[in-house]
Each structure stands twice: as structure tokens, then as C-alpha cells.
Amino acid sequence: MANLQLERETSIGMQVEDLWDVQESKLNPTQKLNACFENIPVSAFPHTPQGIEIKSDASLAEAVQILAQNKILSAPVVNVDAPEEDASWIDRYLGIVEFAGIAVWILQQSEPPSPTNHLPTGAESAVASANGMPSSAELRTLGSEDASITAGDFFEALTSSEFYKKTKVRDISGSFRWAPFLALQQSNSFLTMLLLLSKYKMKSIPIVDLGAGNINNIITQSAVIHMLAECTGLQWFESWGTKKLSEIGLPTISRNQLVTVHEDEPVLQAFRLMRKKRVGGVPVVTGDGKKAIGNISLRDVQFLLTAPEIYHDYRLITAKNFLLAVKNYLEKHDTRSPMLSGMITCKTDETIKELIQMLDSLKIQRVYVVDDDGNLEGTITLRDIISRLVYEPLGYFGDFFDGVLPLPENCRV
């Protein structure tokens, strides 16, 4: 009990609470919160070592297996060609590889090449055939009648292909989800970390130990939401958390902007839409497009890569069939999976605190906003919530991003 009390007293929430009352009186609540987070170093964030690293010469197939077996979504990539002694963290690591990144890169191989690098149709088909995958002409437009080509034959061909087995993790460095590879030092501020996770669209941030030249912590959006959920009851959190979603401008993505996939469309279309529209998940909607029956995210491609029974049970792998197959699989293998929770929704008159507590307890990345009749009105992601917690002061980052590749515009993965 004493240890729990000590943890509470030294938590991030309590540090903000202690700083809250000593801020200048002329600051408004948002400015005070920014100032509090600027005075807390990221070294104060709870240490969550996962101990899993992937070598740069591992194949995509091996990387998928490592991530799946350890039930993690991402891991640092160790550069096997780095010098053994006196290597800095920049030399030692290539970046962080994620299920989502592998999925997007694989999907990209089946898409038409850019106009500046276009292969003739015959060559394009030959490349696809050599990779054991359908050509971009086959996959460019998928309708409900084409769900069969995205079923077992496609995924069996993919997972057994030399393309999948021999492509190394380092071969996809510099592709989507790898740029930028930013790491923070332990002395950087909490505010910097929160802004990178929200406005600058990073999914996770490694914290490096410059002396040892290694990564000693990785802070994710989910970890920040968990931290916020533990702040319930604190003055600063309650003043912000009791506001309704509509009061703080959520959802930011409205119904008209929402990317959706119909229940009778092939599941591969859902993943391709995520790739094309740069979103991390899409709702599966009924025929009229008004109501959602479930959600598919980029990380769910792991089931198609690691669990062949998912696609063997159905002749046509539509989005709806995929949801059913995954549910049946998880009921047998992982009863704690958030995907068993079904379609999670909220309304705009709920509070941000209620939303944070729900997202944290269910371990999910997004929630869909509905009206009183259950019709879709928008979506809220973890990033959206963090972005409403802090703001970027004018000129805050200075030359921080010099030499760093920018993320694609409007990336919401």
C-alpha cells in the first residue's frame, strides 16, 4: 500500500498538480497546462521496456512472426552493420518497424507505380507474378464481386512467396512509417513529446540514453492515454476532463470526411483505402453507409499474415467476413483482444474524461461518434485527444527538425 501511495505522489499527474498552482495567474488554463508539461522531462515517464528488437537483416516474414509472437505492434530495428564499439544510437538503430508499416509497404507493391517511374504493363505484370502477387491492374479497383481474389489464394501466395521471405527489414527503411525516425533525450520535455505524438503525427517515440547509445524507453500514444486515465480526480485533469467532446472540438473528422468500407467489399480494399487515404483504420458500414458494424485497422493485417484459418473459412473475404473470422479466431486464441469488444461508439455530449477511461480500459486506438439513431458522425483517435491537451507555442521547435524527413501530409495512422 505504501508503494502505491508513493507511486501516486510521484506520478506525472501529481507533478502537473504541484506545478499547476505556481504558474503565473495571468495564464489561462491551456497555457498553464502547457507550462506544466514543459517543466517535466520525459525521463519522468514510466519506464516500459519491451526488450524486443528486430535485426535489420531479418526478413519481413521473420519480423511479422516476432511482432505477432510477442503481441506487440512495433519494435526498434538494430543495424547489424553498425560498429560493435563506440556506436552512437544513430549508428545502432535504423528506426522502428511496425505491423502497419509492413502492411502498407506490402500493399504498395500491388499498386500502380508513380507516373515518373512507370513500368510497361507487361513488365509490371511480370514483377507482380515474380512476387507471387496479383498485378496492380487486377487490384486497382476492387468490387464486391472481386472478393474472391483477395481470399486464400492471394494471402497464401503472398506468405509463401520468395518476395515475402527474402525482403529484409532494412530494404523498406525510408518507406512509409519510417520517416522521420525521431528520438528524444531523457532531458527533453513532456510538452515536446506530446506535440510529436499529436501535431507531428508520430505513433511512438523512442527515448535514448546518449551515454549508453541505446533506446531505454518507447512512449506511445496509448501509454499517454493510460497516464491521463490515471489522473482522474486531480484538479488540473478534472478542469479539462469534465468538458464535453463538442466543447473541445471533437470529433475533428466529420461524417463527410470519414473513410469507410462497405461490408460486402473485399477486406483488401479496406487496407488499400487506409494506404491511399493515410488513415489507420476504417469503419465497416452497412449498405446505406449510415451505420457501422465494426472497425478494421492497419494492424489487423497481422491476422491475414499469421493466421491462415482466417481466410480459409470463407470463400469470399469481404470486410464483414473478415470481422467474423477474426472474432472466431480470437475467441479461441486471445479472449483479451480489444477486437472482441465489437463496435465501440460514443456521443458528442460525453466528456473527454469518459472517453479517455473507455479507450484505456478497452485498449483501443479510435472510437466512432454516432447520433441518437446510431448513425455515424465522425471518429476520434488517440492523437486527436492528445492534440486537445496541448498546443505548440510560436517558434517552439526552432531548428529541431533540420535534416529530418517530414511525414506525409494528413497522415493519421
C-alpha positions in Angstrom: 0.0 0.0 0.0 2.9 2.4 0.8 4.4 1.7 -2.6 1.1 2.5 -4.3 0.9 5.8 -2.4 4.4 6.7 -3.3 3.7 6.0 -7.0 0.7 8.2 -6.8 2.6 11.0 -5.2 5.4 10.9 -7.8 3.2 10.3 -10.8 3.2 12.6 -13.8 -0.3 13.7 -12.8 0.9 14.8 -9.4 3.8 16.6 -10.8 1.4 18.6 -13.0 -0.8 19.1 -10.0 2.2 20.5 -8.0 3.1 22.8 -10.8 -0.4 23.9 -11.6 -0.9 26.4 -8.7 2.5 28.0 -9.1 2.0 29.1 -12.7 1.5 32.8 -13.4 -2.0 33.9 -12.6 -2.3 35.7 -16.0 -2.1 32.4 -17.9 -5.3 30.7 -19.0 -5.8 27.0 -18.2 -4.5 25.8 -21.5 -1.3 28.0 -21.2 -0.9 26.7 -17.6 -1.1 23.1 -18.7 1.5 23.8 -21.5 3.8 25.4 -19.0 3.5 22.4 -16.6 4.3 19.9 -19.3 7.3 22.0 -20.4 8.7 21.7 -16.9 8.6 17.9 -16.8 11.3 15.8 -18.5 10.4 12.7 -20.5 12.6 10.8 -18.2 9.8 11.0 -15.6 7.5 8.9 -17.9 7.1 5.4 -16.5 9.7 3.0 -18.0 8.1 0.4 -20.2 10.9 -1.7 -21.7 9.7 -4.3 -24.1 13.1 -5.9 -24.6 12.3 -6.9 -28.2 14.4 -5.7 -31.1 14.5 -6.8 -34.7 17.7 -7.1 -36.6 18.0 -5.2 -39.9 18.7 -8.4 -41.8 15.6 -10.2 -40.7 13.0 -10.9 -43.4 9.6 -9.3 -43.4 8.2 -12.8 -42.6 10.5 -13.1 -39.6 9.6 -9.6 -38.4 5.9 -10.3 -38.6 6.4 -13.5 -36.6 8.5 -11.7 -33.9 5.9 -9.0 -33.5 3.0 -11.5 -33.5 4.5 -13.9 -31.0 5.3 -11.1 -28.6 1.9 -9.4 -29.1 3.5 -6.0 -29.9 2.8 -3.7 -32.7 6.3 -2.3 -33.2 10.0 -2.8 -32.3 13.3 -0.9 -32.8 15.4 -2.2 -35.8 19.0 -2.8 -34.9 21.6 -2.1 -37.6 23.7 -5.3 -37.9 26.3 -3.4 -39.8 26.9 -0.8 -37.0 30.3 -0.8 -35.4 30.4 -3.0 -32.3 32.2 -0.5 -30.2 31.6 3.2 -29.6 28.4 3.2 -31.7 26.0 6.1 -31.1 22.3 5.4 -31.0 22.1 6.8 -34.6 24.5 4.2 -35.7 22.9 1.4 -33.7 19.3 1.8 -34.8 17.7 2.2 -38.3 14.3 3.1 -36.9 11.2 1.5 -35.6 9.3 -1.1 -37.7 5.6 -1.6 -37.2 2.9 -4.1 -38.3 1.2 -1.2 -40.0 4.4 -0.2 -41.9 4.9 -3.7 -43.2 1.3 -3.9 -44.2 1.4 -0.6 -46.1 4.6 -1.5 -47.8 3.3 -4.8 -49.0 0.1 -3.2 -50.2 2.2 -0.6 -52.0 3.8 -3.3 -54.1 0.4 -4.2 -55.7 -0.4 -0.6 -56.5 0.3 1.2 -59.8 3.8 2.8 -59.9 4.1 6.6 -59.9 3.9 8.3 -63.3 7.6 9.2 -63.1 8.6 5.6 -62.5 6.0 3.7 -64.5 6.7 0.2 -65.8 5.1 -1.1 -69.0 2.1 -3.2 -68.4 4.0 -6.4 -69.3 6.9 -5.6 -67.0 4.5 -4.7 -64.2 2.7 -8.0 -64.5 6.0 -9.8 -64.6 7.1 -8.2 -61.4 3.8 -9.0 -59.7 4.0 -12.5 -60.9 7.5 -12.9 -59.7 6.4 -11.6 -56.3 3.6 -14.1 -56.2 1.0 -11.3 -56.0 -1.8 -10.0 -58.3 -0.8 -7.2 -60.6 -1.9 -3.6 -59.9 -4.3 -3.9 -62.9 -6.1 -6.7 -61.0 -6.2 -4.8 -57.7 -6.6 -1.2 -58.9 -10.4 -1.3 -58.4 -11.9 -3.9 -56.2 -15.7 -4.5 -56.1 -17.8 -6.9 -54.1 -17.6 -9.4 -56.9 -13.8 -9.5 -56.7 -13.7 -10.5 -53.0 -12.6 -14.0 -54.1 -9.2 -12.7 -55.5 -8.4 -11.4 -52.1 -9.1 -14.7 -50.3 -6.9 -17.6 -49.6 -5.1 -17.7 -53.0 -3.8 -14.1 -52.6 -2.6 -14.4 -49.0 -1.2 -17.9 -49.4 0.7 -16.8 -52.4 2.0 -13.8 -50.5 3.1 -15.5 -47.3 4.7 -18.3 -49.2 6.4 -16.1 -51.8 10.1 -15.5 -52.1 9.3 -11.8 -52.1 7.9 -12.1 -48.5 10.6 -14.4 -47.3 13.6 -12.7 -48.7 12.8 -9.0 -48.5 14.7 -7.7 -45.5 13.5 -5.2 -42.9 16.3 -2.8 -43.9 15.0 -2.9 -47.5 11.9 -1.0 -46.5 13.7 1.6 -44.4 12.8 5.1 -45.6 9.4 4.0 -46.6 6.1 5.0 -45.1 6.1 4.8 -41.2 9.9 5.2 -41.1 10.2 8.9 -41.8 11.0 10.6 -39.6 12.8 8.4 -37.1 13.0 10.8 -34.2 14.3 10.1 -30.8 14.2 12.2 -27.7 16.8 12.5 -25.0 15.7 12.0 -21.4 16.1 15.7 -20.7 13.6 16.7 -23.4 10.3 18.0 -22.1 7.0 16.3 -21.8 5.5 19.0 -24.0 7.9 18.2 -26.8 6.9 14.5 -26.6 3.1 15.3 -26.6 3.4 17.6 -29.6 5.3 15.0 -31.6 2.7 12.4 -30.8 -0.2 14.8 -31.8 0.6 17.6 -34.2 3.6 15.9 -35.8 1.8 12.6 -36.2 4.2 10.2 -34.6 2.8 6.9 -33.3 5.6 6.2 -30.8 8.8 8.0 -29.7 12.0 6.3 -28.6 13.8 7.8 -25.6 17.6 7.4 -25.9 20.4 7.2 -23.4 23.2 9.1 -25.1 25.8 7.6 -22.8 24.9 4.0 -23.5 23.9 4.7 -27.1 20.7 2.7 -26.8 16.9 3.1 -26.5 15.8 2.8 -22.9 12.1 3.6 -23.3 9.4 3.9 -26.0 6.5 6.2 -25.4 3.3 5.5 -27.3 0.0 7.3 -27.8 -1.6 4.5 -25.8 0.8 5.0 -22.9 -0.1 8.7 -22.8 -3.8 7.9 -22.7 -3.2 5.5 -19.9 -1.3 8.1 -18.0 -4.2 10.5 -18.4 -6.7 7.9 -17.2 -4.7 7.6 -14.0 -5.1 11.4 -13.4 -8.8 11.2 -12.6 -9.6 13.2 -9.5 -6.7 15.6 -9.9 -7.6 19.3 -10.1 -6.0 20.1 -13.4 -7.3 17.0 -15.1 -10.9 17.4 -13.8 -11.0 21.0 -15.1 -10.2 19.8 -18.6 -11.6 16.3 -18.5 -15.1 17.2 -17.5 -15.6 19.2 -20.7 -17.9 17.6 -23.3 -16.4 16.4 -26.6 -18.3 19.0 -28.5 -16.8 21.8 -26.3 -13.3 21.0 -27.2 -13.9 20.5 -30.9 -14.2 16.7 -31.2 -14.6 14.9 -33.4 -12.2 16.6 -35.8 -13.1 14.2 -38.6 -16.7 14.6 -39.6 -19.1 12.1 -41.3 -18.4 13.7 -44.7 -14.6 13.3 -44.3 -14.8 9.7 -42.9 -13.2 7.0 -45.0 -15.4 3.9 -44.9 -15.6 0.4 -46.5 -18.9 -1.4 -47.2 -19.5 -4.7 -45.5 -19.6 -6.6 -48.9 -16.3 -5.1 -50.2 -13.2 -7.2 -50.1 -11.1 -6.7 -47.0 -8.1 -5.9 -49.1 -10.0 -2.9 -50.2 -10.1 -1.7 -46.6 -6.4 -1.9 -46.2 -5.8 -0.3 -49.6 -8.1 2.6 -48.6 -6.1 3.1 -45.4 -2.9 3.2 -47.5 -4.3 5.6 -50.1 -6.1 7.9 -47.6 -3.3 7.7 -45.0 -5.6 6.6 -42.2 -5.0 4.0 -39.5 -8.5 2.5 -39.5 -11.8 2.4 -41.3 -15.3 1.6 -40.1 -17.1 -1.2 -41.9 -20.6 0.2 -42.8 -23.9 -1.3 -43.9 -25.3 -0.9 -47.4 -26.6 2.6 -46.9 -23.4 3.8 -45.3 -25.0 5.3 -42.3 -24.3 2.7 -39.6 -21.1 0.8 -38.8 -20.9 -2.9 -37.8 -17.2 -2.9 -37.0 -13.7 -1.4 -37.4 -10.7 -2.6 -39.4 -7.2 -1.1 -38.7 -3.9 -1.4 -40.4 -2.5 -3.6 -37.6 -5.3 -6.1 -38.3 -3.4 -7.2 -41.4 -1.4 -9.3 -39.0 -4.3 -11.8 -38.9 -4.0 -12.3 -42.7 -0.3 -12.8 -42.4 -0.1 -15.1 -39.4 -3.4 -16.9 -39.1 -4.3 -18.8 -42.3 -7.5 -20.1 -40.8 -8.9 -16.5 -41.1 -9.2 -16.7 -44.8 -9.6 -20.5 -45.2 -13.0 -20.4 -43.5 -14.5 -18.1 -46.2 -14.7 -18.3 -49.9 -15.1 -14.6 -50.2 -13.1 -12.5 -47.8 -15.3 -9.4 -47.5 -14.9 -6.9 -44.8 -17.8 -8.4 -42.9 -16.5 -11.9 -43.2 -13.1 -10.7 -42.1 -14.6 -9.3 -38.9 -16.5 -12.5 -38.2 -13.4 -14.7 -38.9 -11.2 -12.6 -36.7 -13.7 -12.8 -33.9 -14.0 -16.5 -34.1 -10.2 -16.8 -34.1 -9.7 -14.6 -31.1 -12.4 -16.4 -29.1 -10.2 -19.5 -29.4 -6.7 -17.8 -29.1 -6.9 -14.4 -27.4 -10.0 -13.7 -25.3 -8.5 -10.4 -24.1 -8.2 -8.8 -27.5 -10.0 -5.5 -27.9 -11.4 -6.6 -31.2 -13.8 -8.8 -29.2 -15.4 -5.7 -27.8 -17.3 -5.1 -31.0 -18.1 -1.7 -32.4 -17.2 1.0 -29.9 -19.0 4.3 -30.2 -19.6 7.5 -28.2 -21.7 10.7 -28.5 -20.6 14.3 -28.5 -22.3 15.0 -25.2 -19.9 12.6 -23.3 -16.9 14.1 -21.5 -13.3 13.8 -22.6 -12.6 12.0 -19.3 -15.2 9.4 -20.0 -13.7 8.8 -23.5 -10.2 8.5 -22.1 -11.3 6.0 -19.5 -13.1 3.9 -22.1 -10.2 3.9 -24.6 -7.7 3.0 -21.9 -9.8 0.2 -20.4 -10.6 -1.4 -23.8 -7.1 -0.8 -25.2 -8.3 0.6 -28.5 -7.0 3.3 -30.8 -10.1 5.0 -32.0 -13.8 5.4 -31.3 -16.6 6.3 -33.7 -19.1 9.1 -32.9 -22.7 8.4 -33.5 -26.0 10.3 -33.2 -29.0 9.2 -31.2 -30.1 6.9 -34.0 -26.7 5.2 -34.2 -25.7 6.9 -37.5 -22.0 7.7 -37.9 -21.0 11.3 -37.3 -17.2 11.1 -37.1 -14.2 9.4 -35.5 -11.8 10.3 -32.6 -8.3 8.9 -32.3 -5.8 8.9 -29.5 -3.9 11.6 -31.4 -7.0 13.8 -31.5 -7.3 13.6 -27.7 -3.6 14.4 -27.1 -3.8 17.3 -29.6 -6.6 18.9 -27.5 -4.4 18.7 -24.4 -1.5 20.9 -25.5 -0.7 23.5 -28.2 2.6 24.5 -30.0 3.9 27.9 -28.9 5.2 30.1 -31.7 8.7 29.0 -32.8 8.8 26.3 -30.2 10.8 23.7 -32.2 13.2 26.1 -33.8 15.7 24.0 -35.8 14.7 20.8 -34.1 13.6 19.2 -37.4 16.6 20.2 -39.5 17.7 17.3 -41.6 14.6 15.2 -40.7 12.2 14.0 -43.5 8.6 15.2 -43.0 5.7 12.8 -42.6 3.2 12.8 -45.5 0.5 15.5 -45.2 -2.7 14.5 -43.5 -1.2 11.2 -42.2 -3.5 10.0 -39.4 -2.1 6.4 -38.9 
